[in-house]
Amino acid sequence: MQSTDPQSYMVRLIVAGLQQIVAHAQDFSGAIALINADVTRRFGWDAIEYTVTTGDYVRMTTTVGLEVEYQILRSDQPVPEDEPAADTIDYAPEGILVDPIPTVYQNLETLGPDADWRDGHNFLLAEVTRGVFTAQVWRHDSIEQGRPHSEVEITIDSTGMQGGEMFHDLCILPDQLEDFQQVTNAITTAYQYITEAGQ
């Protein structure tokens, strides 16, 4: 009989409704050690108020009320050979401006002590340019009823197009189709990296 034991474990961070793969580990204890290293790097142990571990989930609450969750996923594939170390973040695709992706609180703290976190702010997380097209991923971060909240959107700007003032909506001329395809593919990859769509 073949062993059904997993070949590796993958750790996924879930915070403020967003998800991000942290890295892989060879065994379960290595995955727990990876979580300990990652949460210390991101928040510092002093920032963690309490921790609850249930099965494949480790749930933490920071002293400012941010809920952080790590999920341990079993895989039938070994740790990728090109992954340099278990405590590194997966390679960020083109356009990502800051890696790892900032949390809601990390973004809002950049606004200064007098900012109203309830109204929040739009933060630029990714940007890709091809020809006259500039595609961006924005995330509106705020605190609603004491909890972090985010809304992510993609924008594509073509104001650099010659004669662009003629167009009321996004217009793609035939000789610009390749640029448009490239910029939309790249920004979609960046968006998926930020939101971990489908994970």
BAFI-3210 file (N, C-alpha, C; in Angstrom, 3 decimals, decimal comma, padded with zeros to 6 digits):
// residues 199
n [1|2|3|4|5|6|7|8|9|10|11|12|13|14|15|16|17|18|19|20|21|22|23|24|25|26|27|28|29|30|31|32|33|34|35|36|37|38|39|40|41|42|43|44|45|46|47|48|49|50|51|52|53|54|55|56|57|58|59|60|61|62|63|64|65|66|67|68|69|70|71|72|73|74|75|76|77|78|79|80|81|82|83|84|85|86|87|88|89|90|91|92|93|94|95|96|97|98|99|100|101|102|103|104|105|106|107|108|109|110|111|112|113|114|115|116|117|118|119|120|121|122|123|124|125|126|127|128|129|130|131|132|133|134|135|136|137|138|139|140|141|142|143|144|145|146|147|148|149|150|151|152|153|154|155|156|157|158|159|160|161|162|163|164|165|166|167|168|169|170|171|172|173|174|175|176|177|178|179|180|181|182|183|184|185|186|187|188|189|190|191|192|193|194|195|196|197|198|199]
n.u [000,828|000,437|001,749|-000,340|000,391|000,918|003,077|004,088|003,506|001,515|001,425|-001,006|-001,824|-004,490|-006,057|-007,999|-009,914|-008,399|-006,078|-002,992|-000,339|002,156|004,503|006,076|006,347|008,131|007,003|004,390|005,101|007,064|005,498|004,089|006,235|006,925|004,684|004,976|007,359|006,578|004,439|005,748|007,565|005,826|004,081|005,117|005,558|004,687|002,483|000,403|-002,567|-004,041|-004,074|-005,559|-005,575|-006,864|-007,091|-006,260|-005,984|-004,706|-005,574|-005,337|-005,454|-004,713|-003,408|-004,671|-007,038|-007,087|-007,882|-006,174|-005,444|-004,042|-003,791|-003,173|-002,328|-002,511|-000,445|000,018|002,333|005,892|007,950|008,511|011,334|012,549|012,025|013,493|013,679|011,862|010,877|010,394|008,547|006,384|007,418|006,817|004,606|005,009|004,555|003,609|003,822|004,602|005,841|005,722|002,126|000,677|-001,117|-004,465|-004,248|-001,535|-001,450|-003,257|-001,992|-000,016|-001,191|-001,048|-001,445|-003,787|-005,660|-008,869|-009,893|-012,265|-013,374|-011,389|-009,054|-007,756|-005,407|-002,613|-001,621|-000,533|000,945|001,073|002,454|001,908|002,652|000,287|-001,319|-002,031|-002,353|-003,809|-003,974|-006,064|-006,735|-009,246|-009,010|-010,393|-011,818|-014,532|-017,117|-015,349|-013,889|-011,498|-011,777|-011,859|-011,853|-011,233|-010,095|-009,623|-008,137|-007,885|-006,035|-005,922|-005,156|-002,938|-003,116|-002,900|-005,089|-006,829|-008,658|-010,949|-012,375|-014,910|-015,109|-013,018|-010,887|-009,587|-007,277|-006,555|-003,718|-002,873|-003,680|-002,100|-000,529|-002,606|-003,609|-001,369|-001,070|-003,469|-003,326|-001,067|-001,867|-004,028|-002,804|-001,341|-003,469|-004,680|-002,638|-002,662|-005,215|-005,408|-007,187|-009,514|-008,187]
n.v [-001,193|002,270|005,133|007,543|009,848|013,382|015,111|017,598|020,680|023,542|026,907|029,317|032,703|034,516|037,501|040,264|039,586|039,056|036,922|035,146|033,196|031,920|030,171|026,922|023,870|020,968|019,256|018,943|020,118|021,810|023,570|024,845|026,110|027,823|029,504|030,726|032,151|033,840|035,390|036,740|038,236|039,876|041,141|041,018|039,396|040,719|042,059|040,330|039,303|037,005|033,468|030,867|027,502|025,221|022,212|022,466|025,180|028,273|030,774|034,195|037,155|040,521|043,121|045,422|044,599|043,355|040,559|037,644|034,885|031,715|029,119|025,684|023,759|020,569|018,885|016,874|017,138|017,592|019,985|022,822|022,797|025,158|026,907|029,017|029,200|028,345|030,477|032,600|034,818|033,941|034,529|037,751|038,913|040,876|044,360|044,508|046,622|046,670|044,114|041,757|042,028|044,908|044,995|046,029|047,677|048,358|049,915|052,020|053,170|054,658|057,038|058,793|060,060|061,563|060,792|059,757|056,675|055,437|056,506|055,756|055,037|055,143|052,879|052,375|049,371|047,927|048,384|048,575|049,288|049,566|050,741|053,194|052,532|052,322|050,232|049,647|048,379|049,053|049,392|049,993|050,752|050,549|051,059|049,509|049,521|048,774|046,777|045,618|046,536|045,959|046,909|045,948|047,053|047,228|049,536|050,971|053,147|055,362|057,874|058,907|058,461|059,572|062,027|061,188|062,645|062,589|060,377|058,899|056,593|053,710|053,211|051,194|051,115|049,436|048,991|049,015|046,833|044,646|045,751|046,344|043,789|042,690|044,396|043,993|041,259|041,206|042,871|041,465|039,147|040,336|041,281|038,856|037,824|039,608|039,256|036,549|035,004|032,427|030,720]
n.w [000,000|-000,731|000,900|002,450|003,528|003,543|001,223|001,631|003,427|003,174|004,078|004,646|004,905|006,303|006,453|007,293|005,371|003,150|001,394|001,464|000,299|002,340|002,599|002,066|003,975|005,157|007,015|009,551|012,012|011,109|009,665|011,716|012,986|010,941|010,880|013,393|012,958|010,882|011,906|013,914|012,431|010,969|012,855|015,426|018,530|020,788|019,933|019,780|021,204|021,969|021,161|019,282|018,523|016,294|014,923|011,629|011,642|012,828|014,855|015,576|017,587|017,450|019,606|018,865|017,875|015,384|013,486|012,821|010,781|010,216|007,876|007,492|004,862|003,396|001,071|-001,865|-003,167|-003,132|-001,279|-003,267|-005,439|-006,188|-004,193|-001,993|000,858|003,825|005,253|003,586|001,444|-001,259|-004,653|-005,822|-008,348|-011,406|-011,029|-008,387|-005,655|-002,955|-000,966|001,618|001,049|002,432|005,570|006,549|008,829|008,769|006,438|007,111|009,276|008,089|007,481|009,521|012,943|013,257|011,424|010,149|010,591|010,063|007,740|006,021|003,334|-000,038|-001,267|-003,300|-004,636|-006,731|-009,978|-013,479|-016,631|-020,093|-023,175|-023,943|-021,866|-018,434|-015,812|-012,653|-009,290|-006,702|-003,215|-000,954|002,290|005,534|008,823|010,047|012,280|014,263|013,049|010,570|007,131|003,636|000,191|-003,064|-006,245|-009,827|-012,014|-015,261|-017,119|-019,867|-020,613|-021,775|-024,427|-027,778|-028,814|-026,935|-025,501|-026,938|-026,322|-024,377|-022,927|-022,161|-024,831|-027,411|-029,852|-032,972|-033,337|-030,774|-029,434|-028,609|-026,540|-024,774|-024,156|-022,861|-020,646|-019,274|-018,686|-017,005|-014,864|-013,918|-012,919|-010,839|-009,298|-008,535|-006,993|-004,880|-003,765|-003,635|-005,239|-005,554|-003,862]
ca.u [000,000|001,168|001,490|-001,228|000,894|001,214|004,478|004,485|002,440|001,551|000,844|-001,701|-002,224|-005,792|-006,190|-008,880|-010,597|-007,438|-005,327|-001,661|000,482|003,408|005,557|005,833|007,162|008,173|006,165|003,432|005,812|007,726|004,478|003,849|007,403|006,814|003,681|005,576|008,326|005,906|003,666|006,716|008,109|004,793|003,398|005,820|004,774|004,074|001,234|-000,609|-003,285|-004,237|-003,981|-006,354|-005,203|-007,862|-006,836|-005,363|-006,087|-004,169|-006,246|-004,724|-006,029|-003,703|-003,829|-005,526|-008,284|-006,978|-007,964|-005,218|-005,640|-003,167|-004,333|-002,161|-002,897|-001,713|-000,216|000,627|003,559|006,954|008,294|009,109|012,795|013,036|011,685|014,782|013,612|010,484|010,428|010,317|007,271|006,420|007,845|005,740|004,569|005,245|003,593|003,389|004,644|005,136|005,661|004,356|001,055|000,404|-002,420|-005,282|-003,700|-000,258|-001,746|-003,899|-001,029|000,784|-001,931|-000,764|-002,277|-005,043|-006,515|-010,116|-009,819|-013,600|-013,513|-010,411|-008,240|-007,386|-003,977|-002,159|-000,857|000,152|000,848|001,731|002,277|002,248|002,227|-000,507|-002,188|-001,516|-003,326|-003,487|-004,831|-006,267|-007,507|-009,764|-008,953|-011,065|-012,255|-015,984|-017,627|-014,224|-013,239|-010,886|-012,582|-011,144|-012,475|-010,162|-010,564|-008,635|-008,409|-007,011|-006,016|-005,323|-005,182|-001,770|-003,385|-003,051|-006,498|-007,598|-009,748|-012,138|-013,046|-015,584|-014,816|-011,749|-010,865|-008,378|-007,070|-006,017|-002,279|-002,610|-004,315|-001,107|-000,237|-003,754|-003,636|-000,278|-001,290|-004,569|-002,828|-000,152|-002,565|-004,857|-001,909|-001,067|-004,712|-004,840|-001,629|-003,098|-006,438|-005,343|-008,476|-009,680|-007,472]
ca.v [000,000|003,519|006,026|008,671|011,034|014,478|015,316|018,889|021,486|024,916|027,822|030,446|033,763|035,124|038,673|041,316|039,089|038,806|035,696|035,138|032,030|032,304|029,288|025,501|023,190|019,534|018,515|019,775|020,929|022,870|024,555|025,625|026,975|028,843|030,457|031,498|033,088|034,832|036,333|037,589|039,179|040,825|041,850|040,956|038,638|041,632|042,582|039,277|039,265|035,590|032,548|029,640|026,538|024,161|021,430|023,048|026,642|029,006|032,077|035,130|038,487|041,481|044,008|046,476|043,999|042,735|039,101|037,018|033,436|030,924|027,809|024,730|022,934|019,394|018,779|015,622|017,497|017,990|021,401|023,184|022,858|026,526|027,740|029,122|028,967|028,273|031,729|033,662|034,959|033,569|035,601|038,673|039,153|042,235|045,391|044,600|047,722|046,331|042,701|041,250|043,004|045,511|044,781|047,237|048,535|048,894|051,010|053,150|053,820|055,605|058,289|059,678|059,846|062,318|060,316|059,092|055,340|054,996|056,868|054,979|055,672|054,283|052,597|051,770|048,172|047,394|049,248|048,040|050,166|049,104|051,748|054,290|051,994|052,111|049,490|049,726|047,728|049,893|048,795|050,963|050,189|051,341|050,328|049,630|048,908|048,211|045,687|046,058|046,300|046,290|046,727|045,971|047,296|047,443|050,643|051,045|054,524|055,526|059,306|059,260|058,192|060,757|062,201|060,501|063,471|062,336|059,151|058,972|055,333|053,123|052,917|050,470|051,137|048,136|048,831|049,013|045,652|043,815|046,424|046,204|042,406|042,487|045,118|043,364|039,987|041,469|043,421|040,381|038,330|041,096|041,287|037,525|037,685|040,424|038,714|035,080|034,553|030,997|029,906]
ca.w [000,000|-000,778|002,017|002,149|004,216|002,626|000,884|002,172|004,026|002,700|005,056|004,029|005,821|006,012|007,306|006,764|004,194|002,077|001,601|000,858|000,592|002,997|002,095|002,287|004,980|004,893|007,958|010,276|012,994|010,355|009,324|012,928|013,160|009,903|011,351|014,474|012,387|010,044|012,715|014,606|011,448|010,550|013,928|016,699|019,511|021,738|019,375|019,790|022,468|022,296|020,024|019,381|017,484|016,131|013,725|010,644|011,711|013,970|014,854|016,507|017,669|017,881|020,686|018,318|017,418|014,068|013,530|011,903|010,730|009,358|007,536|007,065|003,798|003,047|-000,366|-002,296|-003,876|-002,201|-001,262|-004,562|-005,411|-006,381|-003,037|-001,317|002,301|004,284|005,861|002,588|000,764|-002,665|-005,552|-006,187|-009,794|-011,886|-010,674|-006,951|-005,156|-001,637|-000,659|001,567|000,912|003,749|006,176|006,672|009,875|008,305|005,514|007,780|010,157|007,309|007,321|010,641|014,138|013,225|010,334|010,503|010,017|009,643|006,329|005,290|002,295|-001,162|-001,304|-004,544|-004,320|-007,925|-011,159|-014,672|-017,790|-021,443|-024,144|-023,366|-020,816|-017,079|-015,006|-011,231|-008,297|-005,535|-002,126|000,007|003,635|006,558|010,008|010,146|013,510|014,992|012,321|009,311|005,932|002,405|-001,115|-004,057|-007,604|-010,883|-012,918|-016,439|-017,591|-021,201|-020,923|-022,581|-025,842|-028,622|-029,119|-025,904|-024,993|-027,749|-025,910|-023,091|-022,254|-022,582|-026,266|-027,809|-031,290|-033,413|-033,127|-029,331|-028,847|-027,912|-025,273|-023,877|-023,685|-021,912|-019,397|-018,535|-018,147|-015,896|-013,697|-013,378|-012,100|-009,618|-008,509|-007,947|-005,945|-003,740|-003,154|-003,669|-005,769|-005,788|-002,882]
c.u [000,867|000,777|000,597|-000,773|001,199|002,710|005,001|003,260|002,608|000,818|000,247|-002,127|-003,550|-005,960|-007,034|-009,555|-009,689|-006,595|-003,996|-000,924|001,789|004,559|005,168|006,752|007,096|007,265|005,303|004,128|006,571|006,749|004,154|005,009|007,384|005,808|004,264|006,553|007,633|005,143|004,591|007,271|007,094|004,302|004,206|004,956|004,085|002,729|000,103|-001,241|-003,562|-004,250|-004,835|-005,971|-006,243|-007,586|-005,821|-005,418|-005,430|-004,740|-005,655|-005,486|-004,953|-004,283|-004,700|-006,794|-008,242|-006,984|-007,091|-005,431|-004,621|-003,830|-003,190|-002,810|-001,955|-001,621|000,403|001,891|004,627|007,169|008,961|010,623|013,312|012,640|012,909|014,740|012,172|009,974|010,429|008,949|007,433|006,762|006,659|005,762|004,834|004,148|003,338|004,344|005,284|004,833|006,384|003,319|000,724|-000,991|-003,187|-004,659|-002,360|-000,471|-002,282|-002,939|-000,164|000,083|-001,682|-001,767|-003,627|-006,020|-007,771|-010,139|-011,182|-013,838|-012,545|-009,709|-007,981|-005,870|-003,636|-001,243|-000,090|-000,047|001,673|001,436|002,729|001,753|001,497|-001,350|-001,426|-002,618|-002,858|-004,465|-004,858|-007,031|-007,939|-009,836|-009,634|-011,358|-013,745|-016,472|-016,516|-013,482|-012,635|-011,742|-011,791|-012,027|-011,382|-010,759|-009,374|-009,068|-007,417|-007,152|-005,346|-005,292|-003,976|-001,969|-003,540|-004,501|-007,403|-008,751|-011,035|-012,994|-013,645|-015,342|-013,479|-011,834|-009,535|-008,299|-006,371|-004,529|-001,890|-003,134|-003,317|-000,730|-001,374|-003,842|-002,568|-000,547|-002,430|-004,139|-001,960|-000,898|-003,506|-004,029|-001,596|-002,288|-004,914|-003,831|-002,065|-004,282|-006,409|-006,700|-008,460|-008,944|-008,402]
c.v [001,249|004,400|007,177|009,933|012,127|014,629|016,649|019,577|022,929|025,800|029,023|031,429|034,346|036,280|039,720|040,874|038,799|037,589|035,771|033,878|032,506|031,480|027,847|024,975|021,696|018,747|019,490|020,667|022,065|023,960|025,441|026,588|028,119|029,918|031,340|032,544|034,198|035,857|037,245|038,641|040,264|041,714|041,956|040,250|039,552|042,152|041,565|039,179|037,826|034,767|031,323|028,732|025,428|023,431|022,101|024,567|027,163|030,409|032,957|036,448|039,433|042,396|045,155|045,904|043,363|041,219|038,507|035,515|032,816|029,575|026,929|023,754|021,773|019,268|017,423|015,867|017,892|019,505|021,764|023,354|024,291|027,444|027,822|028,815|029,042|029,586|032,893|033,660|034,545|034,782|036,465|038,929|040,611|043,182|045,547|045,633|047,428|044,862|042,378|042,377|043,581|045,132|046,099|048,201|049,137|050,047|052,233|053,887|054,829|056,954|059,264|059,523|060,544|061,836|059,628|057,729|054,831|055,331|056,087|055,771|054,652|054,124|051,876|050,591|047,606|048,343|048,653|048,976|049,461|050,158|052,887|053,837|051,840|051,456|049,490|048,881|048,621|049,109|049,904|050,284|051,127|050,442|050,572|048,831|048,149|047,107|046,199|045,671|046,752|046,055|046,926|046,204|047,488|048,641|050,584|052,437|054,583|056,995|059,749|059,034|059,499|060,870|061,577|061,315|063,263|061,224|059,307|057,708|054,813|052,730|052,265|050,483|049,849|047,953|048,845|047,754|044,804|044,436|046,228|044,790|042,166|043,164|044,492|042,013|040,215|041,966|042,380|039,463|039,024|041,097|039,939|037,286|038,430|039,770|037,195|034,510|033,057|030,111|029,511]
c.w [000,000|000,400|001,572|002,869|003,205|002,397|001,419|002,757|003,551|003,702|004,328|005,118|005,362|006,982|006,596|005,466|003,018|002,435|000,876|001,270|001,210|002,439|002,395|003,380|004,711|005,820|008,752|011,301|012,317|009,953|010,521|013,181|012,148|010,305|012,451|013,939|011,616|010,874|013,509|013,663|011,103|011,693|015,220|017,728|020,504|021,250|019,435|021,171|022,900|021,014|020,298|018,215|017,455|014,831|012,818|010,624|012,982|013,887|015,949|016,481|018,183|018,951|020,182|017,683|016,044|014,215|012,423|011,950|009,782|009,131|007,047|006,091|003,480|001,528|-000,692|-003,112|-002,849|-002,225|-002,585|-004,467|-005,508|-005,234|-002,140|000,170|002,745|004,844|004,882|001,943|-000,689|-003,521|-005,975|-007,687|-010,129|-011,410|-009,192|-006,362|-003,803|-001,376|000,641|001,511|002,289|004,259|006,208|007,678|009,443|007,331|006,245|008,711|009,418|007,154|008,465|011,768|014,084|012,156|010,881|009,830|009,572|008,179|005,467|004,211|001,192|-001,203|-002,609|-004,209|-005,511|-009,089|-012,296|-015,834|-019,060|-022,415|-023,459|-022,180|-019,491|-016,260|-013,556|-010,415|-007,062|-004,479|-001,173|001,364|004,621|007,757|010,158|011,355|014,242|014,277|011,008|008,116|004,710|001,191|-002,167|-005,443|-008,544|-011,719|-014,078|-017,035|-018,959|-021,605|-021,725|-024,064|-026,620|-029,075|-028,090|-025,360|-025,777|-027,140|-024,515|-022,264|-022,754|-024,052|-026,610|-029,323|-031,716|-033,138|-031,641|-028,648|-028,069|-026,569|-024,278|-023,316|-022,622|-020,580|-018,591|-017,954|-016,918|-014,660|-013,087|-012,489|-010,784|-008,705|-007,810|-006,838|-004,693|-003,029|-003,002|-004,105|-006,004|-004,790|-001,737]
res [m|q|s|t|d|p|q|s|y|m|v|r|l|i|v|a|g|l|q|q|i|v|a|h|a|q|d|f|s|g|a|i|a|l|i|n|a|d|v|t|r|r|f|g|w|d|a|i|e|y|t|v|t|t|g|d|y|v|r|m|t|t|t|v|g|l|e|v|e|y|q|i|l|r|s|d|q|p|v|p|e|d|e|p|a|a|d|t|i|d|y|a|p|e|g|i|l|v|d|p|i|p|t|v|y|q|n|l|e|t|l|g|p|d|a|d|w|r|d|g|h|n|f|l|l|a|e|v|t|r|g|v|f|t|a|q|v|w|r|h|d|s|i|e|q|g|r|p|h|s|e|v|e|i|t|i|d|s|t|g|m|q|g|g|e|m|f|h|d|l|c|i|l|p|d|q|l|e|d|f|q|q|v|t|n|a|i|t|t|a|y|q|y|i|t|e|a|g|q]
***
